[in-house]
Amino acid sequence: MIPAAVLLPFLLLQAESVDALLEQLRTEDGAARRQAQMALLRKGAEAVPALIKALDSASPGSPEEIAKLMKRLGSASWKERNEATEALAKLGRPAIPALEALLPSADAEAQWRLRAAIGDIRDKAGQDEQADELRAGAVCDLLGQAGDARAVAPLLRLLGADGAGKRTALKLRACQALGLLRPQMEASQAEEAADRVLQVLERVPGPLEKGLLIKTLGRLGTAGAVRPLAALLSDRSEKNVQLKRSCITALAAIGAPRGVRAIADALAADDVYVRQGAAVALDELAGQPFGFDPRATPEENREALAKIRAWGASKHGKAWED
């Protein structure tokens, strides 16, 4: 039997409102944050609209939304101009670059109002910035686990905000969430997601982060990711063997002819561990063992290589030679 002292906090969290649980995601207490995440996950589809709203608050307003508010700044009504200023201020910290870019072309009053909105945003940021990032990261995780198609668009918006080189830790989590949501995506959304993931991949510093993004590309399964993954796999200056193994796994998951050919080409890689990964992947794709020995010489593997070439040409035709 679970002690009441242990069970009570979970029961209380489950009973709390979605808004209260979202606020708890802003705490630095990791255990409390995890409890809130679990409670939100249990709420299922009920929590998704609030999660999306919370994530949108971490992204700048769309250009269309900002343009509408800017038009209202030129209204003849003081009340409407004031409401537009307040609405701009509510767009939050991610909107600051877009608002600053509008200053040179604005008239005198609009400039004053834009500066007021930017100042208001910065006044409210400060100490709240880290808490907001903690919540946004947790929200990305929750939306990925929710398996709800409504989460795809706001995650894509987040990845398109601020430029690919900014807030990479948060965007990494958004990428992973999109990978989990692949079954709920339309084909065009999957292609856009893969493009966004590739942009983040170019800028993340560590091999662990790169490996997670490569895994996401495999889950998304779009042909557009094949060329960059194949290039990384064949890059002799890249010495991280695990990254290359991740590329093999992702290319196998995508299954495009060019990617399968890249895996076959990796049988000639310098590292035995890469050759082994390529051999295993090809055996699994073909549903049969080719008998390739990653420790043997090319001459000793001649028969296995001939079988692989014949299988690839038979399965993929001319695309195998591209």
C-alpha positions in Angstrom: 0.0 0.0 0.0 1.3 3.5 -0.9 1.8 5.7 2.1 -0.6 8.7 2.3 2.3 11.1 2.6 3.6 9.9 -0.8 0.2 9.6 -2.5 -1.3 12.9 -1.4 1.0 15.3 -3.4 0.1 13.3 -6.6 -3.6 13.4 -5.9 -3.4 17.2 -5.2 -1.6 17.8 -8.5 -4.1 15.7 -10.4 -6.9 17.8 -8.9 -5.2 21.1 -9.7 -6.3 23.2 -12.7 -4.3 23.1 -15.9 -3.3 26.8 -15.4 -2.0 26.1 -11.9 0.0 23.1 -13.2 1.5 25.2 -16.0 2.6 27.8 -13.5 4.3 25.0 -11.5 6.3 24.1 -14.6 8.1 27.5 -14.1 9.7 26.3 -10.8 13.4 25.5 -10.5 12.5 22.5 -8.3 13.0 19.6 -10.7 10.9 17.2 -8.7 7.9 19.6 -8.5 8.2 20.3 -12.2 8.2 16.6 -13.0 5.1 16.0 -10.8 3.3 18.8 -12.7 4.3 17.3 -16.0 2.9 13.9 -15.0 -0.4 15.5 -13.8 -0.7 17.5 -17.1 0.0 14.3 -19.1 -2.7 12.5 -17.3 -5.2 15.2 -18.2 -4.6 14.3 -21.9 -6.5 16.2 -24.6 -8.0 18.5 -22.0 -4.6 20.1 -21.4 -3.6 20.5 -25.0 -5.2 23.9 -25.8 -3.6 25.5 -22.6 -0.3 23.9 -23.5 -0.4 25.3 -27.0 -1.3 28.8 -25.6 1.7 28.5 -23.2 4.0 27.6 -26.0 2.8 30.4 -28.3 3.7 32.8 -25.5 7.3 31.6 -25.9 7.3 32.5 -29.6 7.1 36.0 -31.1 3.8 37.0 -32.6 3.4 36.2 -36.3 4.3 39.0 -38.8 0.6 39.2 -39.6 -0.4 39.8 -36.0 2.3 42.4 -35.5 1.2 44.2 -38.8 -2.4 44.3 -37.6 -1.3 45.9 -34.3 0.9 48.4 -36.1 -2.0 49.4 -38.2 -4.0 50.0 -35.0 -1.2 52.3 -33.7 -2.2 54.7 -36.5 -5.8 54.7 -35.6 -7.6 58.0 -35.0 -8.9 56.6 -31.7 -6.6 57.1 -28.7 -8.2 54.2 -27.0 -7.5 51.9 -29.9 -3.9 53.1 -30.1 -3.5 52.4 -26.4 -5.0 48.9 -26.7 -2.6 48.1 -29.6 0.4 49.3 -27.4 -0.7 47.0 -24.6 -1.2 44.1 -27.0 2.3 44.6 -28.4 3.7 44.5 -24.9 1.9 41.2 -24.3 3.7 39.5 -27.2 6.6 39.0 -24.8 10.4 38.9 -25.0 10.6 36.8 -28.3 8.9 39.7 -30.1 11.5 42.3 -29.2 13.7 41.9 -32.4 10.6 42.2 -34.7 9.4 45.3 -32.8 12.9 46.9 -32.9 13.1 46.4 -36.6 9.9 48.5 -37.1 11.2 51.5 -35.2 13.0 53.3 -38.2 9.9 53.3 -40.4 7.4 54.3 -37.8 6.1 57.8 -37.2 6.9 59.7 -34.0 4.0 58.5 -31.9 4.3 54.9 -33.2 8.0 55.0 -32.3 7.2 56.1 -28.8 4.6 53.4 -28.4 6.9 50.7 -29.8 9.6 51.8 -27.3 7.1 51.7 -24.5 6.0 48.2 -25.5 9.6 47.0 -25.7 10.4 48.6 -22.3 7.4 47.0 -20.7 8.5 43.6 -22.1 12.0 44.0 -20.7 10.8 45.2 -17.4 8.7 42.0 -17.0 11.5 39.7 -18.4 14.5 39.7 -16.1 13.9 37.1 -13.4 11.1 35.5 -15.3 13.2 34.6 -18.3 14.7 31.4 -16.9 11.4 30.3 -15.5 9.7 30.9 -18.9 12.4 28.8 -20.6 11.9 26.0 -18.1 8.2 26.0 -18.7 8.5 26.2 -22.5 10.9 23.2 -22.5 8.5 21.1 -20.4 5.5 22.2 -22.6 7.4 20.9 -25.7 8.0 17.6 -24.0 4.3 17.3 -23.0 3.0 18.2 -26.5 5.3 15.6 -28.1 3.9 12.9 -25.7 0.3 14.0 -26.1 0.1 12.7 -29.6 -2.3 15.4 -30.7 -2.1 16.9 -34.2 -3.0 20.3 -32.8 0.5 20.5 -31.3 2.4 20.4 -34.7 1.8 23.9 -35.9 2.8 25.7 -32.7 6.0 23.6 -32.4 6.8 24.6 -36.0 6.2 28.2 -35.2 8.6 28.0 -32.2 11.3 26.5 -34.5 10.8 29.3 -37.0 11.2 32.0 -34.3 14.3 34.1 -33.5 16.6 32.5 -36.1 17.8 28.9 -36.0 20.9 29.8 -33.9 19.0 31.2 -30.9 17.5 29.3 -27.9 18.9 26.1 -29.3 18.3 24.1 -26.1 14.6 24.9 -26.2 14.4 24.2 -30.0 16.1 20.9 -29.5 13.2 19.8 -27.3 10.7 21.2 -29.9 12.5 19.1 -32.5 12.2 15.9 -30.4 8.5 16.6 -29.8 7.9 16.9 -33.5 9.6 13.6 -34.1 7.2 12.0 -31.7 4.3 13.6 -33.5 5.2 12.3 -36.9 2.1 10.0 -37.1 -0.1 13.0 -36.5 1.5 15.1 -39.3 0.6 15.8 -42.8 3.4 15.2 -45.4 4.0 19.0 -45.9 4.3 19.4 -42.1 6.9 16.6 -41.9 8.9 18.2 -44.7 8.8 21.6 -42.9 9.8 19.9 -39.6 12.8 18.2 -41.2 14.0 21.5 -42.7 13.7 23.1 -39.2 15.5 20.2 -37.6 18.4 20.5 -40.1 18.7 24.2 -39.4 19.1 23.5 -35.7 21.4 20.6 -36.4 23.9 23.0 -38.1 24.1 25.0 -34.9 24.0 22.7 -31.9 27.5 22.3 -30.4 27.6 18.8 -28.9 27.5 15.3 -30.3 24.7 14.2 -27.9 22.5 17.0 -29.2 23.4 16.2 -32.8 22.6 12.5 -32.2 19.1 13.4 -30.9 18.4 15.5 -33.9 19.6 12.9 -36.3 17.3 10.4 -34.6 14.4 12.9 -35.0 15.2 13.1 -38.7 14.8 9.4 -39.0 11.5 9.5 -37.2 10.2 12.2 -39.6 11.2 10.1 -42.5 11.4 12.7 -45.2 13.5 12.4 -48.3 14.8 15.9 -47.9 17.0 14.8 -45.0 18.8 12.1 -46.9 21.4 14.2 -48.7 22.7 16.0 -45.5 22.7 12.7 -43.5 24.5 10.9 -46.3 27.1 13.7 -46.4 27.7 13.5 -42.7 28.1 9.7 -42.9 30.7 10.0 -45.7 32.6 12.9 -44.2 36.0 11.6 -43.3 36.8 14.6 -41.2 34.0 13.7 -38.8 35.6 11.3 -36.3 32.6 10.7 -34.0 31.7 7.2 -34.8 28.4 7.2 -32.8 27.1 10.1 -34.9 27.8 8.1 -38.1 26.0 5.1 -36.6 23.1 7.5 -35.9 23.1 8.6 -39.5 23.0 4.9 -40.6 20.0 4.3 -38.4 18.1 7.4 -39.6 18.8 6.7 -43.3 17.6 3.1 -42.8 14.4 4.4 -41.2 13.8 6.8 -44.1 14.5 4.0 -46.6 15.0 6.3 -49.7 17.3 4.7 -52.4 20.0 7.4 -52.1 20.1 6.8 -48.3 20.3 3.1 -48.7 23.1 3.5 -51.2 24.9 5.8 -48.7 24.7 3.0 -46.1 26.1 0.5 -48.6 29.0 2.9 -49.3 29.7 3.1 -45.6 30.8 -0.6 -45.8 34.1 0.9 -47.0 34.4 3.3 -44.0 37.7 3.6 -42.2 36.1 2.6 -38.8 35.1 -1.0 -38.2 32.3 0.1 -36.0 30.8 2.1 -38.8 31.2 -0.8 -41.2 29.4 -3.1 -38.7 26.5 -0.7 -38.3 26.1 -0.4 -42.1 26.2 -4.2 -42.5 23.6 -4.8 -39.8 21.3 -2.1 -41.2 21.5 -3.6 -44.7 20.7 -7.1 -43.4 17.7 -5.7 -41.7 16.5 -3.7 -44.7 16.8 -6.7 -46.9 15.4 -9.2 -44.4 18.4 -11.5 -45.1 22.0 -11.8 -44.1 24.5 -10.9 -46.8 27.5 -12.3 -44.9 29.5 -9.1 -44.8 32.3 -9.3 -42.2 33.3 -5.7 -41.0 36.7 -7.0 -40.0 37.6 -8.7 -43.2 39.3 -7.2 -46.3 37.3 -6.0 -49.4 38.6 -9.0 -51.2 37.3 -11.4 -48.5 34.0 -9.6 -48.6 33.8 -9.6 -52.4 30.9 -12.1 -52.6 28.9 -10.3 -49.9 29.4 -7.0 -51.6 28.2 -8.4 -54.9 25.0 -9.7 -53.2 24.4 -6.3 -51.7 24.9 -4.5 -55.1 22.5 -7.0 -56.8 19.9 -6.6 -54.0 20.1 -2.8 -54.2 19.8 -2.7 -58.0 16.9 -5.1 -57.9 15.0 -3.2 -55.2 15.7 0.4 -56.2 16.5 0.2 -60.0 18.2 3.3 -61.5 17.8 5.2 -58.2 20.4 2.9 -56.7 23.0 4.3 -59.1 22.2 8.0 -58.5 
